Amino acid sequence: MTLDTKPAVKRVASKPDVKKFPFFHPFSRRLHICLLCMAGFCCTTFMRMHIAISMTCMINSTALALESAVFPEAFENSSSIFEELEPVSNGACSSNADVNKKVVVDYGGQLVWNSQEQNLIFSGTFWGSIITVLPSMFFINRYSPRYVLQAAVGCYILMTAITPYIATRFGPYPVFISRVIMGLGEGFILPANNAILANWFPSAERSTAISLFTTGNQMAGAGGNPVAASLCASSFGWPSIFYFASIVSTIWSVCWFLTASNQPSKCKVMTKTERDYLDANVVRRSNKTNRSLVVPYSKILKSPAFLAQLLCQFVINFIVTLLQIYLPNYFKDVLHLGVIANGTYTSVPNIVNFALKIVWGITIDRAKEKKIISGTFGVKLSQSIGMAAWEL
């Protein structure tokens, strides 16, 4: 018996008399879903990314500098080697500073973790997501992407909430383990969101939808870094950053559970005009596919298109990781910025990216709608310009 290996999708023939319901409309349900996905992506990105600026507040830089000093006399007379700046400093070094002293900017942390331990913690979510990113499609194809996403965010929330306790009681290695567990949830975030957006949006609107959804990443950096810096400088201290992220993400999780749906046919609150438009123009996908379906994974992994996309994602994520994870440390240890200035300046690239990507996504969709470019060319053009911008 020959198995049908075609995807379980069904396209409803487009009806010429179906009126288009605008994407950007107060009652557009697909806009609401996209904004929910964007907010969730913002929450998960903030929970994952704020560790960079939080780490600058968690570490006792003065003690770490003394511990790693080359000269033994540093422990006897630290003032001869180190000049400590106050945590509220704006980062400007005085003109009469002794050039023979090493300037140490300390944000008031109490943990003495060396750079190797910090880097290990930074890498935790990446190790976790490597484990689950491929198996995630198995779960998403057989279970509800909505609930898969809910569970993944729940993993994020739990690990974020307990991090301050683990850090102060048990040290860096248990924190690394908690970050790996968080990464296990991260492997489901993008695949689940992509499955939901594919069920909700016609192909002509997907560039705009993806641009809007992924701005959650920039929102987390543009708004999250200044908020994290402010909490760090407050009387609540760095643990409040983790608690704040957990509370906000829990609120999102409740909203998602009560209002989200996998596809338009499952949505109970929608205008008839939009429902008819989506029924006529969206590819319907069944999440519970045939369990006996044979997927040619070997051919997929050897596909030039897959390998090209893999290379693009590696390069982009490598650059983004350098900016998101190590820029706060650079501003603190090299430029000697205070914590508030650090949070402000690290948000600037995200603010610019946020504004440009929305405009770009709408422009690409307009060009596709007018048959000026194909969808494939739009993707290639976006990737090329994005890579060129990062290199500059």
ZAVEXMI-480113 format. One record per residue (C-alpha): residue in one letter; x, y, z; chain. Coordinates in steps of 0.02 Angstrom, whole numbers, plus 50000, padded with zeros to 5 digits. Last residue first. Example, Ala and Ser with C-alpha at 12.3 -4.5 7.8 and 13.67 -1.06 7.14 Angstrom:
% residues 2
+---+-------+-------+-------+---+
| r |     u |     v |     w | c |
+---+-------+-------+-------+---+
| S | 50684 | 49947 | 50357 | A |
| A | 50615 | 49775 | 50390 | A |
+---+-------+-------+-------+---+
//
This chain:
% residues 392
+---+-------+-------+-------+---+
| r |     u |     v |     w | c |
+---+-------+-------+-------+---+
| L | 51402 | 52388 | 50416 | A |
| E | 51403 | 52199 | 50424 | A |
| W | 51232 | 52198 | 50507 | A |
| A | 51161 | 52307 | 50367 | A |
| A | 51231 | 52193 | 50232 | A |
| M | 51152 | 52041 | 50316 | A |
| G | 50982 | 52125 | 50325 | A |
| I | 50993 | 52183 | 50144 | A |
| S | 51032 | 52007 | 50085 | A |
| Q | 50901 | 51922 | 50194 | A |
| S | 50765 | 52044 | 50139 | A |
| L | 50810 | 52024 | 49955 | A |
| K | 50811 | 51835 | 49967 | A |
| V | 50643 | 51831 | 50056 | A |
| G | 50564 | 51951 | 49931 | A |
| F | 50636 | 51850 | 49787 | A |
| T | 50550 | 51694 | 49853 | A |
| G | 50384 | 51784 | 49874 | A |
| S | 50390 | 51848 | 49697 | A |
| I | 50421 | 52028 | 49649 | A |
| I | 50322 | 52164 | 49558 | A |
| K | 50163 | 52059 | 49560 | A |
| K | 50063 | 52204 | 49635 | A |
| E | 50026 | 52101 | 49791 | A |
| K | 50208 | 52049 | 49803 | A |
| A | 50267 | 52230 | 49800 | A |
| R | 50137 | 52279 | 49929 | A |
| D | 50193 | 52134 | 50040 | A |
| I | 50376 | 52189 | 50025 | A |
| T | 50333 | 52368 | 50072 | A |
| I | 50230 | 52314 | 50223 | A |
| G | 50375 | 52208 | 50287 | A |
| W | 50501 | 52348 | 50259 | A |
| V | 50399 | 52478 | 50353 | A |
| I | 50379 | 52360 | 50501 | A |
| K | 50564 | 52314 | 50494 | A |
| L | 50625 | 52494 | 50497 | A |
| A | 50542 | 52554 | 50657 | A |
| F | 50588 | 52405 | 50765 | A |
| N | 50766 | 52398 | 50698 | A |
| V | 50796 | 52579 | 50749 | A |
| I | 50727 | 52548 | 50924 | A |
| N | 50824 | 52385 | 50940 | A |
| P | 50990 | 52467 | 50897 | A |
| V | 50956 | 52603 | 51030 | A |
| S | 50912 | 52490 | 51177 | A |
| T | 51093 | 52456 | 51225 | A |
| Y | 51117 | 52644 | 51246 | A |
| T | 50977 | 52664 | 51374 | A |
| G | 51015 | 52512 | 51480 | A |
| N | 51198 | 52560 | 51493 | A |
| A | 51158 | 52741 | 51531 | A |
| I | 51050 | 52683 | 51677 | A |
| V | 51185 | 52561 | 51738 | A |
| G | 51329 | 52683 | 51731 | A |
| L | 51446 | 52679 | 51584 | A |
| H | 51629 | 52630 | 51602 | A |
| L | 51663 | 52621 | 51414 | A |
| V | 51762 | 52460 | 51430 | A |
| D | 51689 | 52365 | 51578 | A |
| K | 51511 | 52432 | 51581 | A |
| F | 51476 | 52469 | 51398 | A |
| Y | 51563 | 52308 | 51347 | A |
| N | 51465 | 52206 | 51474 | A |
| P | 51301 | 52279 | 51411 | A |
| L | 51353 | 52240 | 51229 | A |
| Y | 51393 | 52058 | 51267 | A |
| I | 51225 | 51971 | 51266 | A |
| Q | 51116 | 52068 | 51146 | A |
| L | 51247 | 52127 | 51023 | A |
| L | 51351 | 51968 | 51016 | A |
| T | 51192 | 51864 | 51010 | A |
| V | 51125 | 51965 | 50864 | A |
| I | 51285 | 51936 | 50766 | A |
| F | 51285 | 51748 | 50794 | A |
| N | 51097 | 51739 | 50767 | A |
| I | 51116 | 51820 | 50596 | A |
| V | 51262 | 51709 | 50544 | A |
| F | 51178 | 51548 | 50602 | A |
| Q | 51010 | 51595 | 50527 | A |
| C | 51087 | 51630 | 50358 | A |
| L | 51185 | 51466 | 50360 | A |
| L | 51029 | 51367 | 50404 | A |
| Q | 50931 | 51455 | 50268 | A |
| A | 51063 | 51408 | 50140 | A |
| L | 51065 | 51228 | 50204 | A |
| F | 50876 | 51216 | 50193 | A |
| A | 50872 | 51286 | 50015 | A |
| P | 51015 | 51172 | 49962 | A |
| S | 50915 | 51020 | 50024 | A |
| K | 51020 | 50892 | 50116 | A |
| L | 50923 | 50907 | 50279 | A |
| I | 50758 | 50898 | 50184 | A |
| K | 50813 | 50745 | 50086 | A |
| S | 50856 | 50652 | 50246 | A |
| Y | 50697 | 50709 | 50332 | A |
| P | 50586 | 50634 | 50197 | A |
| V | 50427 | 50631 | 50304 | A |
| V | 50326 | 50471 | 50294 | A |
| L | 50150 | 50496 | 50359 | A |
| S | 50094 | 50351 | 50467 | A |
| R | 50036 | 50468 | 50606 | A |
| N | 49923 | 50560 | 50483 | A |
| T | 49926 | 50741 | 50532 | A |
| K | 49849 | 50818 | 50686 | A |
| N | 49890 | 50999 | 50652 | A |
| S | 49779 | 51002 | 50497 | A |
| R | 49824 | 51146 | 50386 | A |
| R | 49704 | 51258 | 50292 | A |
| V | 49785 | 51371 | 50164 | A |
| V | 49711 | 51544 | 50183 | A |
| N | 49622 | 51640 | 50044 | A |
| A | 49438 | 51594 | 50035 | A |
| D | 49409 | 51545 | 50216 | A |
| L | 49510 | 51698 | 50269 | A |
| Y | 49397 | 51816 | 50172 | A |
| D | 49238 | 51731 | 50231 | A |
| R | 49295 | 51744 | 50412 | A |
| E | 49345 | 51925 | 50389 | A |
| T | 49175 | 51973 | 50321 | A |
| K | 49083 | 51871 | 50453 | A |
| T | 49168 | 51969 | 50592 | A |
| M | 49262 | 51866 | 50719 | A |
| V | 49237 | 51803 | 50897 | A |
| K | 49219 | 51614 | 50905 | A |
| C | 49388 | 51567 | 50832 | A |
| K | 49413 | 51383 | 50794 | A |
| S | 49384 | 51404 | 50606 | A |
| P | 49506 | 51550 | 50606 | A |
| Q | 49654 | 51442 | 50662 | A |
| N | 49750 | 51392 | 50817 | A |
| S | 49650 | 51497 | 50939 | A |
| A | 49696 | 51632 | 51065 | A |
| T | 49580 | 51723 | 51187 | A |
| L | 49578 | 51643 | 51360 | A |
| F | 49742 | 51548 | 51358 | A |
| W | 49834 | 51692 | 51277 | A |
| C | 49770 | 51818 | 51403 | A |
| V | 49824 | 51705 | 51547 | A |
| S | 49996 | 51681 | 51470 | A |
| W | 50016 | 51868 | 51444 | A |
| I | 49983 | 51900 | 51629 | A |
| T | 50109 | 51764 | 51672 | A |
| S | 50237 | 51847 | 51558 | A |
| V | 50217 | 52012 | 51649 | A |
| I | 50238 | 51927 | 51818 | A |
| S | 50390 | 51825 | 51766 | A |
| A | 50480 | 51974 | 51689 | A |
| F | 50450 | 52079 | 51845 | A |
| Y | 50513 | 51938 | 51957 | A |
| F | 50673 | 51919 | 51856 | A |
| I | 50709 | 52105 | 51854 | A |
| S | 50663 | 52117 | 52039 | A |
| P | 50811 | 52003 | 52080 | A |
| W | 50928 | 52144 | 52019 | A |
| G | 50893 | 52266 | 52158 | A |
| F | 50729 | 52318 | 52240 | A |
| S | 50806 | 52483 | 52299 | A |
| S | 50816 | 52540 | 52119 | A |
| A | 50970 | 52539 | 52007 | A |
| C | 50935 | 52362 | 51947 | A |
| L | 50752 | 52402 | 51921 | A |
| S | 50799 | 52551 | 51813 | A |
| A | 50924 | 52448 | 51713 | A |
| A | 50794 | 52312 | 51683 | A |
| V | 50667 | 52441 | 51625 | A |
| P | 50796 | 52523 | 51510 | A |
| N | 50841 | 52351 | 51438 | A |
| G | 50662 | 52291 | 51418 | A |
| G | 50593 | 52434 | 51316 | A |
| A | 50704 | 52433 | 51162 | A |
| G | 50772 | 52258 | 51190 | A |
| A | 50608 | 52170 | 51221 | A |
| M | 50523 | 52279 | 51091 | A |
| Q | 50654 | 52225 | 50964 | A |
| N | 50615 | 52041 | 50989 | A |
| G | 50429 | 52074 | 50992 | A |
| T | 50458 | 52153 | 50823 | A |
| T | 50455 | 51973 | 50764 | A |
| F | 50265 | 51970 | 50757 | A |
| L | 50249 | 52131 | 50658 | A |
| S | 50378 | 52081 | 50529 | A |
| I | 50303 | 51906 | 50520 | A |
| A | 50129 | 51977 | 50491 | A |
| T | 50189 | 52103 | 50362 | A |
| S | 50284 | 51970 | 50266 | A |
| R | 50136 | 51853 | 50286 | A |
| E | 50005 | 51964 | 50209 | A |
| A | 50006 | 51904 | 50027 | A |
| S | 50024 | 51723 | 50086 | A |
| P | 49855 | 51731 | 50173 | A |
| F | 49868 | 51735 | 50363 | A |
| W | 49789 | 51635 | 50505 | A |
| N | 49850 | 51457 | 50488 | A |
| A | 50026 | 51510 | 50441 | A |
| L | 50027 | 51626 | 50593 | A |
| I | 49986 | 51480 | 50709 | A |
| A | 50118 | 51365 | 50637 | A |
| N | 50249 | 51503 | 50642 | A |
| N | 50210 | 51539 | 50824 | A |
| A | 50230 | 51356 | 50870 | A |
| P | 50393 | 51339 | 50772 | A |
| L | 50462 | 51501 | 50850 | A |
| I | 50429 | 51456 | 51032 | A |
| F | 50457 | 51268 | 51037 | A |
| G | 50648 | 51266 | 51050 | A |
| E | 50635 | 51402 | 51183 | A |
| G | 50553 | 51280 | 51303 | A |
| L | 50707 | 51170 | 51309 | A |
| G | 50807 | 51331 | 51322 | A |
| M | 50726 | 51368 | 51489 | A |
| I | 50787 | 51198 | 51548 | A |
| V | 50962 | 51246 | 51489 | A |
| R | 50945 | 51410 | 51583 | A |
| S | 50900 | 51316 | 51742 | A |
| I | 51054 | 51207 | 51719 | A |
| F | 51164 | 51362 | 51700 | A |
| V | 51089 | 51433 | 51859 | A |
| P | 51133 | 51269 | 51945 | A |
| Y | 51312 | 51298 | 51885 | A |
| P | 51325 | 51480 | 51937 | A |
| G | 51296 | 51469 | 52125 | A |
| F | 51180 | 51375 | 52243 | A |
| R | 51095 | 51497 | 52361 | A |
| T | 51109 | 51669 | 52280 | A |
| A | 51092 | 51610 | 52101 | A |
| I | 50959 | 51478 | 52136 | A |
| Y | 50848 | 51601 | 52229 | A |
| P | 50869 | 51736 | 52096 | A |
| T | 50834 | 51608 | 51957 | A |
| I | 50670 | 51542 | 52028 | A |
| A | 50555 | 51661 | 51934 | A |
| T | 50648 | 51646 | 51769 | A |
| M | 50642 | 51456 | 51770 | A |
| L | 50455 | 51454 | 51805 | A |
| I | 50413 | 51587 | 51676 | A |
| Y | 50514 | 51508 | 51536 | A |
| C | 50437 | 51337 | 51565 | A |
| G | 50265 | 51417 | 51562 | A |
| V | 50311 | 51498 | 51397 | A |
| A | 50345 | 51327 | 51324 | A |
| A | 50183 | 51256 | 51395 | A |
| Q | 50079 | 51396 | 51319 | A |
| L | 50167 | 51377 | 51152 | A |
| V | 50125 | 51192 | 51148 | A |
| Y | 49948 | 51236 | 51199 | A |
| R | 49922 | 51351 | 51051 | A |
| P | 50017 | 51237 | 50934 | A |
| S | 49883 | 51104 | 50971 | A |
| Y | 49953 | 50930 | 50956 | A |
| R | 50013 | 50816 | 50818 | A |
| N | 50104 | 50932 | 50699 | A |
| I | 50164 | 51043 | 50841 | A |
| F | 50230 | 50895 | 50940 | A |
| F | 50333 | 50824 | 50797 | A |
| M | 50388 | 50999 | 50746 | A |
| S | 50464 | 51024 | 50918 | A |
| P | 50576 | 50872 | 50894 | A |
| L | 50692 | 50982 | 50788 | A |
| V | 50703 | 51131 | 50907 | A |
| T | 50709 | 51025 | 51065 | A |
| I | 50891 | 50982 | 51099 | A |
| I | 50967 | 51134 | 51014 | A |
| S | 50849 | 51241 | 51118 | A |
| G | 50929 | 51182 | 51280 | A |
| W | 51107 | 51216 | 51225 | A |
| F | 51058 | 51390 | 51167 | A |
| T | 50968 | 51429 | 51329 | A |
| G | 51124 | 51387 | 51430 | A |
| S | 51252 | 51487 | 51330 | A |
| F | 51237 | 51644 | 51435 | A |
| I | 51261 | 51541 | 51593 | A |
| L | 51423 | 51467 | 51525 | A |
| N | 51482 | 51640 | 51476 | A |
| Q | 51456 | 51700 | 51654 | A |
| E | 51552 | 51552 | 51724 | A |
| Q | 51697 | 51584 | 51606 | A |
| S | 51694 | 51771 | 51646 | A |
| N | 51714 | 51741 | 51833 | A |
| W | 51570 | 51735 | 51956 | A |
| V | 51581 | 51831 | 52119 | A |
| L | 51401 | 51872 | 52161 | A |
| Q | 51359 | 52023 | 52268 | A |
| G | 51311 | 52157 | 52143 | A |
| G | 51323 | 52344 | 52175 | A |
| Y | 51337 | 52412 | 51998 | A |
| D | 51527 | 52410 | 52005 | A |
| V | 51630 | 52502 | 51875 | A |
| V | 51814 | 52457 | 51896 | A |
| V | 51948 | 52572 | 51828 | A |
| K | 52122 | 52495 | 51830 | A |
| K | 52246 | 52616 | 51901 | A |
| N | 52407 | 52666 | 51815 | A |
| V | 52319 | 52803 | 51717 | A |
| D | 52281 | 52893 | 51880 | A |
| A | 52122 | 52992 | 51852 | A |
| N | 52146 | 53178 | 51829 | A |
| S | 52026 | 53193 | 51683 | A |
| S | 51888 | 53104 | 51776 | A |
| C | 51812 | 52954 | 51690 | A |
| A | 51635 | 52976 | 51628 | A |
| G | 51526 | 52825 | 51661 | A |
| N | 51371 | 52916 | 51716 | A |
| S | 51406 | 52855 | 51890 | A |
| V | 51259 | 52787 | 51989 | A |
| P | 51353 | 52627 | 52032 | A |
| E | 51499 | 52729 | 52102 | A |
| L | 51664 | 52708 | 52014 | A |
| E | 51801 | 52601 | 52089 | A |
| E | 51982 | 52646 | 52053 | A |
| F | 52089 | 52492 | 52062 | A |
| I | 52277 | 52468 | 52071 | A |
| S | 52345 | 52565 | 52219 | A |
| S | 52175 | 52564 | 52304 | A |
| S | 52183 | 52374 | 52316 | A |
| N | 52320 | 52378 | 52446 | A |
| E | 52350 | 52206 | 52519 | A |
| F | 52247 | 52106 | 52395 | A |
| A | 52324 | 52196 | 52248 | A |
| E | 52495 | 52157 | 52319 | A |
| P | 52478 | 51982 | 52248 | A |
| F | 52492 | 52050 | 52069 | A |
| V | 52390 | 51966 | 51932 | A |
| A | 52221 | 52020 | 51995 | A |
| S | 52081 | 51896 | 51960 | A |
| E | 52013 | 51894 | 52137 | A |
| L | 52032 | 52081 | 52156 | A |
| A | 51938 | 52112 | 51994 | A |
| L | 51802 | 51991 | 52046 | A |
| A | 51784 | 52075 | 52214 | A |
| T | 51766 | 52245 | 52130 | A |
| S | 51649 | 52182 | 51996 | A |
| N | 51525 | 52107 | 52118 | A |
| I | 51416 | 52027 | 51985 | A |
| M | 51226 | 52032 | 51989 | A |
| C | 51208 | 52204 | 51910 | A |
| T | 51312 | 52167 | 51755 | A |
| M | 51224 | 51998 | 51748 | A |
| S | 51056 | 52084 | 51740 | A |
| I | 51111 | 52174 | 51582 | A |
| A | 51145 | 52011 | 51493 | A |
| I | 51015 | 51907 | 51586 | A |
| H | 50886 | 52023 | 51508 | A |
| M | 50892 | 51918 | 51350 | A |
| R | 50799 | 51758 | 51392 | A |
| M | 50657 | 51832 | 51495 | A |
| F | 50649 | 51980 | 51376 | A |
| T | 50642 | 51866 | 51224 | A |
| T | 50503 | 51763 | 51304 | A |
| C | 50401 | 51917 | 51346 | A |
| C | 50426 | 52001 | 51177 | A |
| F | 50379 | 51839 | 51088 | A |
| G | 50221 | 51834 | 51191 | A |
| A | 50180 | 52014 | 51147 | A |
| M | 50211 | 51979 | 50962 | A |
| C | 50103 | 51823 | 50967 | A |
| L | 49963 | 51922 | 51048 | A |
| L | 49986 | 52061 | 50919 | A |
| C | 49974 | 51933 | 50779 | A |
| I | 49817 | 51857 | 50854 | A |
| H | 49737 | 52029 | 50870 | A |
| L | 49784 | 52071 | 50691 | A |
| R | 49707 | 51906 | 50636 | A |
| R | 49548 | 51957 | 50726 | A |
| S | 49534 | 52120 | 50630 | A |
| F | 49406 | 52221 | 50729 | A |
| P | 49515 | 52376 | 50750 | A |
| H | 49577 | 52361 | 50570 | A |
| F | 49754 | 52338 | 50505 | A |
| F | 49733 | 52175 | 50411 | A |
| P | 49594 | 52240 | 50301 | A |
| F | 49448 | 52124 | 50259 | A |
| K | 49449 | 52085 | 50074 | A |
| K | 49277 | 52060 | 50001 | A |
| V | 49239 | 51890 | 49930 | A |
| D | 49164 | 51907 | 49756 | A |
| P | 49316 | 51836 | 49667 | A |
| K | 49314 | 51678 | 49771 | A |
| S | 49483 | 51599 | 49797 | A |
| A | 49477 | 51411 | 49792 | A |
| V | 49499 | 51335 | 49963 | A |
| R | 49669 | 51262 | 49986 | A |
| K | 49686 | 51102 | 50084 | A |
| V | 49837 | 51045 | 50177 | A |
| A | 49889 | 50878 | 50248 | A |
| P | 50059 | 50880 | 50168 | A |
| K | 50087 | 50756 | 50025 | A |
| T | 50167 | 50591 | 50072 | A |
| D | 50019 | 50482 | 50024 | A |
| L | 50064 | 50307 | 50076 | A |
| T | 50071 | 50168 | 49949 | A |
| M | 50000 | 50000 | 50000 | A |
+---+-------+-------+-------+---+
//
